[in-house]
Amino acid sequence: MARPGHTRSRPSSKEAEDEEDPLDAMILRTGCMAQHRELQECMAERQDWRHCQPQVRAFGECMARQKRAEE
């Protein structure tokens, strides 16, 4: 039996999958999701960020443009 006052439960794995990742949400707001996905795909395929430098640069430049636009 649960202790009194302890009503919090862990979300099921399905609920956890449905929750939006805070990092993905932040990147989506920047408008750089396409560059982020390309970088993720390269990293998944190549397993070494050094082979994904064009994608790293494109994502970094997009994020820098977004930061400048906010200022």
All heavy atoms as TSV, in Angstrom:
chain	resi	resn	atom	element	x	y	z
A	1	MET	N	N	0.843	-1.184	0.000
A	1	MET	CA	C	0.000	0.000	0.000
A	1	MET	C	C	0.884	1.241	0.000
A	1	MET	O	O	1.892	1.307	0.675
A	1	MET	CB	C	-0.892	-0.019	1.225
A	1	MET	CG	C	-1.867	1.106	1.250
A	1	MET	SD	S	-3.064	0.781	2.546
A	1	MET	CE	C	-3.421	2.398	3.041
A	2	ALA	N	N	0.502	2.221	-0.783
A	2	ALA	CA	C	1.260	3.469	-0.888
A	2	ALA	C	C	1.124	4.267	0.395
A	2	ALA	O	O	0.105	4.209	1.074
A	2	ALA	CB	C	0.766	4.292	-2.060
A	3	ARG	N	N	2.161	5.012	0.706
A	3	ARG	CA	C	2.126	5.868	1.888
A	3	ARG	C	C	1.114	6.985	1.671
A	3	ARG	O	O	0.910	7.431	0.531
A	3	ARG	CB	C	3.496	6.462	2.132
A	3	ARG	CG	C	4.512	5.431	2.515
A	3	ARG	CD	C	5.813	6.071	2.803
A	3	ARG	NE	N	6.255	6.792	1.590
A	3	ARG	CZ	C	7.486	7.152	1.339
A	3	ARG	NH1	N	8.425	6.896	2.198
A	3	ARG	NH2	N	7.802	7.792	0.235
A	4	PRO	N	N	0.504	7.464	2.743
A	4	PRO	CA	C	-0.440	8.575	2.616
A	4	PRO	C	C	0.252	9.782	1.982
A	4	PRO	O	O	1.394	10.087	2.292
A	4	PRO	CB	C	-0.843	8.874	4.062
A	4	PRO	CG	C	-0.531	7.632	4.823
A	4	PRO	CD	C	0.620	6.978	4.107
A	5	GLY	N	N	-0.448	10.454	1.094
A	5	GLY	CA	C	0.097	11.636	0.447
A	5	GLY	C	C	0.963	11.331	-0.758
A	5	GLY	O	O	1.408	12.227	-1.450
A	6	HIS	N	N	1.215	10.078	-1.017
A	6	HIS	CA	C	2.054	9.704	-2.156
A	6	HIS	C	C	1.145	9.257	-3.294
A	6	HIS	O	O	0.757	8.108	-3.384
A	6	HIS	CB	C	3.012	8.580	-1.772
A	6	HIS	CG	C	3.946	8.215	-2.883
A	6	HIS	ND1	N	5.029	8.981	-3.208
A	6	HIS	CD2	C	3.933	7.181	-3.756
A	6	HIS	CE1	C	5.659	8.432	-4.224
A	6	HIS	NE2	N	5.016	7.347	-4.582
A	7	THR	N	N	0.814	10.199	-4.164
A	7	THR	CA	C	-0.105	9.883	-5.261
A	7	THR	C	C	0.562	9.962	-6.617
A	7	THR	O	O	-0.062	9.689	-7.624
A	7	THR	CB	C	-1.312	10.837	-5.258
A	7	THR	OG1	O	-0.823	12.164	-5.400
A	7	THR	CG2	C	-2.115	10.686	-3.976
A	8	ARG	N	N	1.831	10.362	-6.631
A	8	ARG	CA	C	2.540	10.507	-7.901
A	8	ARG	C	C	2.881	9.135	-8.468
A	8	ARG	O	O	3.332	8.246	-7.765
A	8	ARG	CB	C	3.804	11.306	-7.685
A	8	ARG	CG	C	4.520	11.608	-8.943
A	8	ARG	CD	C	5.694	12.483	-8.648
A	8	ARG	NE	N	6.473	12.603	-9.858
A	8	ARG	CZ	C	7.259	13.601	-10.130
A	8	ARG	NH1	N	7.384	14.570	-9.272
A	8	ARG	NH2	N	7.934	13.643	-11.245
A	9	SER	N	N	2.666	8.974	-9.763
A	9	SER	CA	C	3.017	7.709	-10.401
A	9	SER	C	C	3.885	7.994	-11.617
A	9	SER	O	O	3.856	9.084	-12.174
A	9	SER	CB	C	1.763	6.940	-10.818
A	9	SER	OG	O	1.048	7.674	-11.777
A	10	ARG	N	N	4.649	7.011	-12.008
A	10	ARG	CA	C	5.505	7.151	-13.182
A	10	ARG	C	C	4.656	7.005	-14.434
A	10	ARG	O	O	3.760	6.165	-14.493
A	10	ARG	CB	C	6.573	6.071	-13.175
A	10	ARG	CG	C	7.525	6.220	-12.021
A	10	ARG	CD	C	8.550	5.160	-12.070
A	10	ARG	NE	N	9.400	5.443	-13.221
A	10	ARG	CZ	C	10.524	4.821	-13.475
A	10	ARG	NH1	N	10.950	3.885	-12.679
A	10	ARG	NH2	N	11.253	5.133	-14.530
A	11	PRO	N	N	4.939	7.806	-15.468
A	11	PRO	CA	C	4.176	7.653	-16.718
A	11	PRO	C	C	4.527	6.328	-17.379
A	11	PRO	O	O	5.644	5.820	-17.251
A	11	PRO	CB	C	4.640	8.832	-17.565
A	11	PRO	CG	C	5.946	9.254	-16.986
A	11	PRO	CD	C	5.931	8.853	-15.542
A	12	SER	N	N	3.568	5.779	-18.078
A	12	SER	CA	C	3.831	4.550	-18.817
A	12	SER	C	C	4.801	4.851	-19.945
A	12	SER	O	O	5.019	5.999	-20.305
A	12	SER	CB	C	2.525	3.984	-19.388
A	12	SER	OG	O	2.062	4.812	-20.443
A	13	SER	N	N	5.392	3.820	-20.525
A	13	SER	CA	C	6.349	4.051	-21.609
A	13	SER	C	C	5.661	4.732	-22.791
A	13	SER	O	O	6.265	5.543	-23.480
A	13	SER	CB	C	7.004	2.741	-22.042
A	13	SER	OG	O	6.030	1.843	-22.511
A	14	LYS	N	N	4.396	4.441	-23.038
A	14	LYS	CA	C	3.661	5.095	-24.125
A	14	LYS	C	C	3.508	6.578	-23.839
A	14	LYS	O	O	3.708	7.415	-24.714
A	14	LYS	CB	C	2.276	4.433	-24.297
A	14	LYS	CG	C	1.402	5.083	-25.346
A	14	LYS	CD	C	1.957	4.939	-26.737
A	14	LYS	CE	C	0.995	5.523	-27.753
A	14	LYS	NZ	N	1.640	6.075	-28.898
A	15	GLU	N	N	3.182	6.935	-22.586
A	15	GLU	CA	C	3.050	8.346	-22.234
A	15	GLU	C	C	4.383	9.058	-22.376
A	15	GLU	O	O	4.449	10.188	-22.837
A	15	GLU	CB	C	2.528	8.500	-20.806
A	15	GLU	CG	C	1.074	8.109	-20.641
A	15	GLU	CD	C	0.656	8.077	-19.186
A	15	GLU	OE1	O	1.535	7.947	-18.307
A	15	GLU	OE2	O	-0.547	8.176	-18.925
A	16	ALA	N	N	5.457	8.411	-21.978
A	16	ALA	CA	C	6.788	9.010	-22.082
A	16	ALA	C	C	7.149	9.263	-23.541
A	16	ALA	O	O	7.766	10.272	-23.866
A	16	ALA	CB	C	7.828	8.121	-21.419
A	17	GLU	N	N	6.766	8.352	-24.431
A	17	GLU	CA	C	7.037	8.531	-25.855
A	17	GLU	C	C	6.241	9.698	-26.422
A	17	GLU	O	O	6.711	10.397	-27.311
A	17	GLU	CB	C	6.677	7.257	-26.631
A	17	GLU	CG	C	7.647	6.122	-26.420
A	17	GLU	CD	C	7.206	4.865	-27.150
A	17	GLU	OE1	O	6.314	4.951	-28.016
A	17	GLU	OE2	O	7.751	3.798	-26.852
A	18	ASP	N	N	5.028	9.906	-25.919
A	18	ASP	CA	C	4.162	10.962	-26.423
A	18	ASP	C	C	4.590	12.351	-25.954
A	18	ASP	O	O	4.260	13.342	-26.585
A	18	ASP	CB	C	2.708	10.720	-26.003
A	18	ASP	CG	C	2.097	9.538	-26.733
A	18	ASP	OD1	O	2.662	9.117	-27.761
A	18	ASP	OD2	O	1.054	9.038	-26.277
A	19	GLU	N	N	5.331	12.432	-24.841
A	19	GLU	CA	C	5.773	13.726	-24.340
A	19	GLU	C	C	6.820	14.306	-25.270
A	19	GLU	O	O	7.691	13.611	-25.758
A	19	GLU	CB	C	6.364	13.577	-22.941
A	19	GLU	CG	C	5.344	13.283	-21.893
A	19	GLU	CD	C	5.961	13.185	-20.510
A	19	GLU	OE1	O	7.068	13.732	-20.310
A	19	GLU	OE2	O	5.336	12.557	-19.654
A	20	GLU	N	N	6.727	15.615	-25.486
A	20	GLU	CA	C	7.684	16.283	-26.358
A	20	GLU	C	C	8.992	16.503	-25.610
A	20	GLU	O	O	8.998	16.942	-24.467
A	20	GLU	CB	C	7.108	17.617	-26.826
A	20	GLU	CG	C	7.966	18.291	-27.848
A	20	GLU	CD	C	7.305	19.520	-28.424
A	20	GLU	OE1	O	6.604	20.228	-27.690
A	20	GLU	OE2	O	7.498	19.751	-29.625
A	21	ASP	N	N	10.078	16.196	-26.259
A	21	ASP	CA	C	11.406	16.409	-25.689
A	21	ASP	C	C	11.635	17.915	-25.589
A	21	ASP	O	O	11.466	18.640	-26.570
A	21	ASP	CB	C	12.441	15.758	-26.604
A	21	ASP	CG	C	13.858	15.888	-26.111
A	21	ASP	OD1	O	14.173	16.886	-25.433
A	21	ASP	OD2	O	14.659	14.996	-26.412
A	22	PRO	N	N	12.031	18.425	-24.411
A	22	PRO	CA	C	12.246	19.875	-24.268
A	22	PRO	C	C	13.298	20.419	-25.237
A	22	PRO	O	O	13.159	21.530	-25.743
A	22	PRO	CB	C	12.706	20.035	-22.825
A	22	PRO	CG	C	12.326	18.781	-22.132
A	22	PRO	CD	C	12.235	17.715	-23.168
A	23	LEU	N	N	14.336	19.649	-25.507
A	23	LEU	CA	C	15.367	20.103	-26.441
A	23	LEU	C	C	14.797	20.208	-27.851
A	23	LEU	O	O	15.025	21.202	-28.545
A	23	LEU	CB	C	16.569	19.157	-26.430
A	23	LEU	CG	C	17.714	19.530	-27.351
A	23	LEU	CD1	C	18.289	20.891	-26.986
A	23	LEU	CD2	C	18.794	18.473	-27.305
A	24	ASP	N	N	14.035	19.201	-28.268
A	24	ASP	CA	C	13.401	19.259	-29.591
A	24	ASP	C	C	12.447	20.446	-29.690
A	24	ASP	O	O	12.390	21.118	-30.723
A	24	ASP	CB	C	12.650	17.962	-29.900
A	24	ASP	CG	C	13.571	16.833	-30.290
A	24	ASP	OD1	O	14.755	17.095	-30.600
A	24	ASP	OD2	O	13.114	15.668	-30.280
A	25	ALA	N	N	11.722	20.721	-28.621
A	25	ALA	CA	C	10.789	21.848	-28.626
A	25	ALA	C	C	11.544	23.162	-28.790
A	25	ALA	O	O	11.121	24.049	-29.547
A	25	ALA	CB	C	9.963	21.865	-27.338
A	26	MET	N	N	12.675	23.299	-28.103
A	26	MET	CA	C	13.476	24.520	-28.201
A	26	MET	C	C	14.023	24.683	-29.617
A	26	MET	O	O	13.952	25.762	-30.195
A	26	MET	CB	C	14.626	24.470	-27.182
A	26	MET	CG	C	15.468	25.734	-27.111
A	26	MET	SD	S	16.862	25.862	-28.248
A	26	MET	CE	C	17.844	24.458	-27.846
A	27	ILE	N	N	14.545	23.609	-30.192
A	27	ILE	CA	C	15.109	23.680	-31.538
A	27	ILE	C	C	14.006	23.982	-32.552
A	27	ILE	O	O	14.211	24.771	-33.474
A	27	ILE	CB	C	15.860	22.385	-31.890
A	27	ILE	CG1	C	17.100	22.256	-30.993
A	27	ILE	CG2	C	16.254	22.359	-33.361
A	27	ILE	CD1	C	17.784	20.910	-31.070
A	28	LEU	N	N	12.848	23.408	-32.373
A	28	LEU	CA	C	11.721	23.673	-33.273
A	28	LEU	C	C	11.366	25.156	-33.259
A	28	LEU	O	O	11.120	25.748	-34.307
A	28	LEU	CB	C	10.517	22.823	-32.860
A	28	LEU	CG	C	9.318	22.854	-33.788
A	28	LEU	CD1	C	9.692	22.349	-35.173
A	28	LEU	CD2	C	8.195	22.025	-33.213
A	29	ARG	N	N	11.395	25.774	-32.087
A	29	ARG	CA	C	11.085	27.211	-31.987
A	29	ARG	C	C	12.122	28.067	-32.703
A	29	ARG	O	O	11.819	29.168	-33.143
A	29	ARG	CB	C	10.978	27.635	-30.519
A	29	ARG	CG	C	9.695	27.164	-29.852
A	29	ARG	CD	C	9.504	27.809	-28.493
A	29	ARG	NE	N	10.577	27.531	-27.555
A	29	ARG	CZ	C	10.624	26.495	-26.716
A	29	ARG	NH1	N	9.640	25.611	-26.707
A	29	ARG	NH2	N	11.633	26.344	-25.888
A	30	THR	N	N	13.347	27.585	-32.836
A	30	THR	CA	C	14.386	28.375	-33.498
A	30	THR	C	C	14.242	28.363	-35.010
A	30	THR	O	O	14.824	29.197	-35.688
A	30	THR	CB	C	15.798	27.850	-33.167
A	30	THR	OG1	O	15.968	26.554	-33.743
A	30	THR	CG2	C	16.060	27.829	-31.683
A	31	GLY	N	N	13.535	27.371	-35.538
A	31	GLY	CA	C	13.428	27.234	-36.984
A	31	GLY	C	C	14.591	26.448	-37.584
A	31	GLY	O	O	14.769	26.445	-38.800
A	32	CYS	N	N	15.368	25.788	-36.737
A	32	CYS	CA	C	16.556	25.053	-37.195
A	32	CYS	C	C	16.366	23.536	-37.132
A	32	CYS	O	O	17.347	22.791	-37.136
A	32	CYS	CB	C	17.765	25.452	-36.339
A	32	CYS	SG	S	18.175	27.205	-36.453
A	33	MET	N	N	15.132	23.079	-37.081
A	33	MET	CA	C	14.884	21.640	-36.935
A	33	MET	C	C	15.392	20.848	-38.140
A	33	MET	O	O	15.923	19.747	-37.975
A	33	MET	CB	C	13.394	21.366	-36.709
A	33	MET	CG	C	13.091	19.901	-36.408
A	33	MET	SD	S	13.982	19.201	-34.998
A	33	MET	CE	C	12.971	19.767	-33.661
A	34	ALA	N	N	15.274	21.376	-39.342
A	34	ALA	CA	C	15.733	20.636	-40.528
A	34	ALA	C	C	17.241	20.400	-40.446
A	34	ALA	O	O	17.711	19.284	-40.702
A	34	ALA	CB	C	15.384	21.399	-41.807
A	35	GLN	N	N	17.989	21.428	-40.067
A	35	GLN	CA	C	19.439	21.288	-39.945
A	35	GLN	C	C	19.794	20.324	-38.811
A	35	GLN	O	O	20.723	19.521	-38.932
A	35	GLN	CB	C	20.098	22.649	-39.684
A	35	GLN	CG	C	20.003	23.597	-40.836
A	35	GLN	CD	C	18.699	24.392	-40.856
A	35	GLN	OE1	O	17.750	24.120	-40.135
A	35	GLN	NE2	N	18.663	25.400	-41.712
A	36	HIS	N	N	19.037	20.375	-37.727
A	36	HIS	CA	C	19.268	19.473	-36.599
A	36	HIS	C	C	19.025	18.021	-37.008
A	36	HIS	O	O	19.808	17.133	-36.677
A	36	HIS	CB	C	18.357	19.865	-35.425
A	36	HIS	CG	C	18.557	19.045	-34.214
A	36	HIS	ND1	N	17.672	18.082	-33.810
A	36	HIS	CD2	C	19.569	19.034	-33.316
A	36	HIS	CE1	C	18.119	17.519	-32.709
A	36	HIS	NE2	N	19.264	18.074	-32.380
A	37	ARG	N	N	17.956	17.794	-37.742
A	37	ARG	CA	C	17.646	16.422	-38.184
A	37	ARG	C	C	18.723	15.903	-39.139
A	37	ARG	O	O	19.123	14.740	-39.062
A	37	ARG	CB	C	16.274	16.383	-38.836
A	37	ARG	CG	C	15.186	16.511	-37.798
A	37	ARG	CD	C	13.971	15.676	-38.144
A	37	ARG	NE	N	13.046	15.687	-37.020
A	37	ARG	CZ	C	11.908	16.360	-36.993
A	37	ARG	NH1	N	11.554	17.071	-38.036
A	37	ARG	NH2	N	11.125	16.308	-35.938
A	38	GLU	N	N	19.194	16.761	-40.041
A	38	GLU	CA	C	20.266	16.343	-40.954
A	38	GLU	C	C	21.520	15.964	-40.174
A	38	GLU	O	O	22.180	14.978	-40.493
A	38	GLU	CB	C	20.582	17.458	-41.954
A	38	GLU	CG	C	19.510	17.637	-42.997
A	38	GLU	CD	C	19.792	18.792	-43.934
A	38	GLU	OE1	O	20.944	19.261	-43.995
A	38	GLU	OE2	O	18.846	19.230	-44.614
A	39	LEU	N	N	21.825	16.748	-39.151
A	39	LEU	CA	C	22.980	16.435	-38.308
A	39	LEU	C	C	22.763	15.124	-37.567
A	39	LEU	O	O	23.666	14.277	-37.514
A	39	LEU	CB	C	23.228	17.576	-37.320
A	39	LEU	CG	C	24.355	17.379	-36.311
A	39	LEU	CD1	C	25.672	17.046	-36.996
A	39	LEU	CD2	C	24.491	18.618	-35.441
A	40	GLN	N	N	21.582	14.909	-37.027
A	40	GLN	CA	C	21.286	13.656	-36.329
A	40	GLN	C	C	21.409	12.457	-37.273
A	40	GLN	O	O	21.944	11.418	-36.889
A	40	GLN	CB	C	19.873	13.688	-35.742
A	40	GLN	CG	C	19.763	14.545	-34.519
A	40	GLN	CD	C	18.365	14.494	-33.955
A	40	GLN	OE1	O	17.367	14.611	-34.690
A	40	GLN	NE2	N	18.269	14.316	-32.656
A	41	GLU	N	N	20.884	12.608	-38.478
A	41	GLU	CA	C	20.957	11.509	-39.448
A	41	GLU	C	C	22.402	11.189	-39.803
A	41	GLU	O	O	22.789	10.022	-39.896
A	41	GLU	CB	C	20.156	11.853	-40.701
A	41	GLU	CG	C	18.662	11.839	-40.464
A	41	GLU	CD	C	17.880	12.368	-41.647
A	41	GLU	OE1	O	18.464	12.584	-42.735
A	41	GLU	OE2	O	16.668	12.589	-41.481
A	42	CYS	N	N	23.224	12.218	-40.005
A	42	CYS	CA	C	24.627	12.016	-40.317
A	42	CYS	C	C	25.314	11.302	-39.158
A	42	CYS	O	O	26.067	10.343	-39.354
A	42	CYS	CB	C	25.317	13.342	-40.612
A	42	CYS	SG	S	27.070	13.162	-41.025
A	43	MET	N	N	25.050	11.760	-37.937
A	43	MET	CA	C	25.669	11.148	-36.760
A	43	MET	C	C	25.246	9.693	-36.615
A	43	MET	O	O	26.068	8.838	-36.274
A	43	MET	CB	C	25.292	11.929	-35.506
A	43	MET	CG	C	25.967	13.274	-35.404
A	43	MET	SD	S	27.729	13.132	-35.097
A	43	MET	CE	C	27.704	12.306	-33.522
A	44	ALA	N	N	23.994	9.392	-36.895
A	44	ALA	CA	C	23.524	8.016	-36.789
A	44	ALA	C	C	24.205	7.133	-37.830
A	44	ALA	O	O	24.561	5.987	-37.556
A	44	ALA	CB	C	22.008	7.969	-36.957
A	45	GLU	N	N	24.388	7.684	-39.016
A	45	GLU	CA	C	24.997	6.919	-40.103
A	45	GLU	C	C	26.505	6.785	-39.936
A	45	GLU	O	O	27.062	5.701	-40.083
A	45	GLU	CB	C	24.692	7.609	-41.432
A	45	GLU	CG	C	25.248	6.885	-42.634
A	45	GLU	CD	C	24.948	7.641	-43.914
A	45	GLU	OE1	O	23.791	8.112	-44.073
A	45	GLU	OE2	O	25.856	7.765	-44.750
A	46	ARG	N	N	27.172	7.875	-39.628
A	46	ARG	CA	C	28.638	7.908	-39.613
A	46	ARG	C	C	29.252	7.584	-38.250
A	46	ARG	O	O	30.416	7.207	-38.167
A	46	ARG	CB	C	29.155	9.267	-40.069
A	46	ARG	CG	C	28.647	9.721	-41.438
A	46	ARG	CD	C	29.051	8.841	-42.606
A	46	ARG	NE	N	30.477	8.800	-42.858
A	46	ARG	CZ	C	31.157	9.643	-43.602
A	46	ARG	NH1	N	30.527	10.633	-44.202
A	46	ARG	NH2	N	32.444	9.507	-43.766
A	47	GLN	N	N	28.488	7.797	-37.169
A	47	GLN	CA	C	28.957	7.526	-35.806
A	47	GLN	C	C	30.196	8.331	-35.413
A	47	GLN	O	O	30.946	7.932	-34.533
A	47	GLN	CB	C	29.246	6.026	-35.621
A	47	GLN	CG	C	28.078	5.109	-35.868
A	47	GLN	CD	C	27.022	5.222	-34.792
A	47	GLN	OE1	O	27.332	5.163	-33.620
A	47	GLN	NE2	N	25.778	5.384	-35.192
A	48	ASP	N	N	30.419	9.456	-36.071
A	48	ASP	CA	C	31.584	10.283	-35.772
A	48	ASP	C	C	31.293	11.698	-36.250
A	48	ASP	O	O	31.166	11.943	-37.454
A	48	ASP	CB	C	32.824	9.734	-36.476
A	48	ASP	CG	C	34.108	10.430	-36.078
A	48	ASP	OD1	O	34.045	11.554	-35.525
A	48	ASP	OD2	O	35.177	9.867	-36.331
A	49	TRP	N	N	31.193	12.627	-35.302
A	49	TRP	CA	C	30.827	14.000	-35.641
A	49	TRP	C	C	31.828	14.647	-36.588
A	49	TRP	O	O	31.483	15.557	-37.323
A	49	TRP	CB	C	30.641	14.844	-34.384
A	49	TRP	CG	C	31.912	15.053	-33.607
A	49	TRP	CD1	C	32.404	14.246	-32.629
A	49	TRP	CD2	C	32.847	16.099	-33.767
A	49	TRP	NE1	N	33.596	14.733	-32.162
A	49	TRP	CE2	C	33.894	15.877	-32.845
A	49	TRP	CE3	C	32.919	17.214	-34.602
A	49	TRP	CZ2	C	34.985	16.724	-32.748
A	49	TRP	CZ3	C	34.007	18.059	-34.492
A	49	TRP	CH2	C	35.017	17.812	-33.566
A	50	ARG	N	N	33.059	14.169	-36.588
A	50	ARG	CA	C	34.070	14.769	-37.465
A	50	ARG	C	C	33.728	14.564	-38.938
A	50	ARG	O	O	34.155	15.333	-39.792
A	50	ARG	CB	C	35.443	14.191	-37.153
A	50	ARG	CG	C	35.931	14.600	-35.760
A	50	ARG	CD	C	37.174	13.880	-35.382
A	50	ARG	NE	N	36.855	12.462	-35.213
A	50	ARG	CZ	C	37.706	11.558	-34.748
A	50	ARG	NH1	N	38.934	11.912	-34.425
A	50	ARG	NH2	N	37.342	10.304	-34.609
A	51	HIS	N	N	32.944	13.538	-39.247
A	51	HIS	CA	C	32.532	13.277	-40.629
A	51	HIS	C	C	31.262	14.060	-41.003
A	51	HIS	O	O	30.789	13.936	-42.131
A	51	HIS	CB	C	32.291	11.784	-40.839
A	51	HIS	CG	C	33.518	10.955	-40.670
A	51	HIS	ND1	N	34.523	10.918	-41.616
A	51	HIS	CD2	C	33.924	10.164	-39.655
A	51	HIS	CE1	C	35.487	10.120	-41.202
A	51	HIS	NE2	N	35.149	9.656	-40.003
A	52	CYS	N	N	30.747	14.822	-40.053
A	52	CYS	CA	C	29.487	15.542	-40.275
A	52	CYS	C	C	29.688	17.061	-40.182
A	52	CYS	O	O	28.764	17.798	-39.841
A	52	CYS	CB	C	28.457	15.098	-39.232
A	52	CYS	SG	S	28.091	13.323	-39.283
A	53	GLN	N	N	30.868	17.528	-40.500
A	53	GLN	CA	C	31.172	18.946	-40.338
A	53	GLN	C	C	30.265	19.877	-41.154
A	53	GLN	O	O	29.870	20.925	-40.634
A	53	GLN	CB	C	32.643	19.225	-40.637
A	53	GLN	CG	C	33.548	18.698	-39.548
A	53	GLN	CD	C	33.156	19.214	-38.175
A	53	GLN	OE1	O	33.242	20.404	-37.908
A	53	GLN	NE2	N	32.698	18.326	-37.311
A	54	PRO	N	N	29.887	19.536	-42.385
A	54	PRO	CA	C	28.956	20.448	-43.096
A	54	PRO	C	C	27.633	20.602	-42.339
A	54	PRO	O	O	27.096	21.706	-42.244
A	54	PRO	CB	C	28.752	19.769	-44.453
A	54	PRO	CG	C	29.975	18.925	-44.634
A	54	PRO	CD	C	30.349	18.455	-43.259
A	55	GLN	N	N	27.129	19.509	-41.769
A	55	GLN	CA	C	25.875	19.560	-41.013
A	55	GLN	C	C	26.060	20.301	-39.693
A	55	GLN	O	O	25.183	21.059	-39.280
A	55	GLN	CB	C	25.357	18.135	-40.749
A	55	GLN	CG	C	24.922	17.413	-41.987
A	55	GLN	CD	C	26.063	16.694	-42.712
A	55	GLN	OE1	O	27.236	16.845	-42.412
A	55	GLN	NE2	N	25.693	15.882	-43.694
A	56	VAL	N	N	27.212	20.102	-39.039
A	56	VAL	CA	C	27.507	20.818	-37.798
A	56	VAL	C	C	27.524	22.319	-38.076
A	56	VAL	O	O	26.914	23.107	-37.345
A	56	VAL	CB	C	28.847	20.354	-37.188
A	56	VAL	CG1	C	29.276	21.267	-36.042
A	56	VAL	CG2	C	28.761	18.905	-36.709
A	57	ARG	N	N	28.219	22.726	-39.143
A	57	ARG	CA	C	28.305	24.151	-39.487
A	57	ARG	C	C	26.930	24.728	-39.840
A	57	ARG	O	O	26.581	25.828	-39.401
A	57	ARG	CB	C	29.283	24.371	-40.631
A	57	ARG	CG	C	30.731	24.407	-40.174
A	57	ARG	CD	C	31.672	24.875	-41.270
A	57	ARG	NE	N	31.794	23.917	-42.363
A	57	ARG	CZ	C	32.569	22.835	-42.328
A	57	ARG	NH1	N	33.288	22.577	-41.273
A	57	ARG	NH2	N	32.628	22.017	-43.350
A	58	ALA	N	N	26.156	23.988	-40.626
A	58	ALA	CA	C	24.831	24.479	-41.030
A	58	ALA	C	C	23.930	24.674	-39.810
A	58	ALA	O	O	23.235	25.692	-39.688
A	58	ALA	CB	C	24.181	23.515	-42.021
A	59	PHE	N	N	23.956	23.737	-38.887
A	59	PHE	CA	C	23.139	23.855	-37.679
A	59	PHE	C	C	23.634	25.015	-36.823
A	59	PHE	O	O	22.843	25.825	-36.347
A	59	PHE	CB	C	23.156	22.538	-36.897
A	59	PHE	CG	C	22.324	22.576	-35.648
A	59	PHE	CD1	C	20.978	22.842	-35.699
A	59	PHE	CD2	C	22.903	22.330	-34.410
A	59	PHE	CE1	C	20.206	22.875	-34.539
A	59	PHE	CE2	C	22.151	22.364	-33.252
A	59	PHE	CZ	C	20.793	22.630	-33.316
A	60	GLY	N	N	24.932	25.130	-36.654
A	60	GLY	CA	C	25.497	26.227	-35.869
A	60	GLY	C	C	25.175	27.588	-36.460
A	60	GLY	O	O	24.844	28.533	-35.734
A	61	GLU	N	N	25.275	27.702	-37.773
A	61	GLU	CA	C	24.966	28.969	-38.436
A	61	GLU	C	C	23.492	29.325	-38.279
A	61	GLU	O	O	23.142	30.481	-38.062
A	61	GLU	CB	C	25.352	28.905	-39.905
A	61	GLU	CG	C	26.851	28.893	-40.126
A	61	GLU	CD	C	27.256	28.546	-41.549
A	61	GLU	OE1	O	26.373	28.333	-42.405
A	61	GLU	OE2	O	28.478	28.482	-41.792
A	62	CYS	N	N	22.633	28.330	-38.386
A	62	CYS	CA	C	21.199	28.565	-38.217
A	62	CYS	C	C	20.915	29.046	-36.802
A	62	CYS	O	O	20.184	30.024	-36.598
A	62	CYS	CB	C	20.409	27.290	-38.523
A	62	CYS	SG	S	18.613	27.526	-38.404
A	63	MET	N	N	21.500	28.396	-35.815
A	63	MET	CA	C	21.284	28.795	-34.419
A	63	MET	C	C	21.837	30.207	-34.174
A	63	MET	O	O	21.222	30.992	-33.469
A	63	MET	CB	C	21.918	27.782	-33.471
A	63	MET	CG	C	21.254	26.412	-33.492
A	63	MET	SD	S	19.536	26.422	-32.952
A	63	MET	CE	C	19.762	26.655	-31.197
A	64	ALA	N	N	22.983	30.528	-34.769
A	64	ALA	CA	C	23.573	31.864	-34.611
A	64	ALA	C	C	22.666	32.927	-35.233
A	64	ALA	O	O	22.473	34.011	-34.655
A	64	ALA	CB	C	24.963	31.912	-35.231
A	65	ARG	N	N	22.090	32.633	-36.413
A	65	ARG	CA	C	21.167	33.585	-37.051
A	65	ARG	C	C	19.949	33.825	-36.145
A	65	ARG	O	O	19.506	34.968	-35.977
A	65	ARG	CB	C	20.690	33.054	-38.407
A	65	ARG	CG	C	21.657	33.260	-39.532
A	65	ARG	CD	C	21.018	32.974	-40.879
A	65	ARG	NE	N	20.431	31.650	-40.986
A	65	ARG	CZ	C	21.083	30.557	-41.370
A	65	ARG	NH1	N	22.364	30.613	-41.683
A	65	ARG	NH2	N	20.468	29.402	-41.448
A	66	GLN	N	N	19.453	32.766	-35.558
A	66	GLN	CA	C	18.294	32.876	-34.676
A	66	GLN	C	C	18.632	33.729	-33.457
A	66	GLN	O	O	17.857	34.595	-33.063
A	66	GLN	CB	C	17.816	31.488	-34.237
A	66	GLN	CG	C	16.679	31.518	-33.238
A	66	GLN	CD	C	15.430	32.170	-33.774
A	66	GLN	OE1	O	15.198	32.227	-34.976
A	66	GLN	NE2	N	14.611	32.699	-32.882
A	67	LYS	N	N	19.811	33.526	-32.896
A	67	LYS	CA	C	20.210	34.304	-31.720
A	67	LYS	C	C	20.346	35.780	-32.067
A	67	LYS	O	O	19.910	36.648	-31.312
A	67	LYS	CB	C	21.526	33.766	-31.167
A	67	LYS	CG	C	21.928	34.420	-29.884
A	67	LYS	CD	C	23.139	33.785	-29.274
A	67	LYS	CE	C	23.490	34.467	-27.965
A	67	LYS	NZ	N	24.609	33.871	-27.313
A	68	ARG	N	N	20.933	36.060	-33.240
A	68	ARG	CA	C	21.063	37.462	-33.680
A	68	ARG	C	C	19.683	38.088	-33.895
A	68	ARG	O	O	19.466	39.260	-33.586
A	68	ARG	CB	C	21.897	37.561	-34.958
A	68	ARG	CG	C	23.379	37.406	-34.721
A	68	ARG	CD	C	24.184	37.776	-35.941
A	68	ARG	NE	N	23.855	37.020	-37.133
A	68	ARG	CZ	C	24.411	35.862	-37.488
A	68	ARG	NH1	N	25.340	35.313	-36.744
A	68	ARG	NH2	N	24.044	35.257	-38.602
A	69	ALA	N	N	18.753	37.333	-34.425
A	69	ALA	CA	C	17.407	37.850	-34.677
A	69	ALA	C	C	16.688	38.170	-33.372
A	69	ALA	O	O	15.870	39.094	-33.319
A	69	ALA	CB	C	16.598	36.837	-35.486
A	70	GLU	N	N	16.995	37.436	-32.310
A	70	GLU	CA	C	16.367	37.683	-31.012
A	70	GLU	C	C	16.899	38.941	-30.356
A	70	GLU	O	O	16.229	39.552	-29.544
A	70	GLU	CB	C	16.583	36.497	-30.075
A	70	GLU	CG	C	15.792	35.272	-30.447
A	70	GLU	CD	C	16.099	34.094	-29.544
A	70	GLU	OE1	O	16.940	34.225	-28.628
A	70	GLU	OE2	O	15.498	33.032	-29.744
A	71	GLU	N	N	18.125	39.327	-30.686
A	71	GLU	CA	C	18.756	40.489	-30.043
A	71	GLU	C	C	18.270	41.785	-30.578
A	71	GLU	O	O	17.583	42.192	-31.246
A	71	GLU	CB	C	20.267	40.421	-30.196
A	71	GLU	CG	C	20.859	39.256	-29.462
A	71	GLU	CD	C	22.355	39.079	-29.731
A	71	GLU	OE1	O	22.897	39.698	-30.665
A	71	GLU	OE2	O	22.967	38.288	-29.007
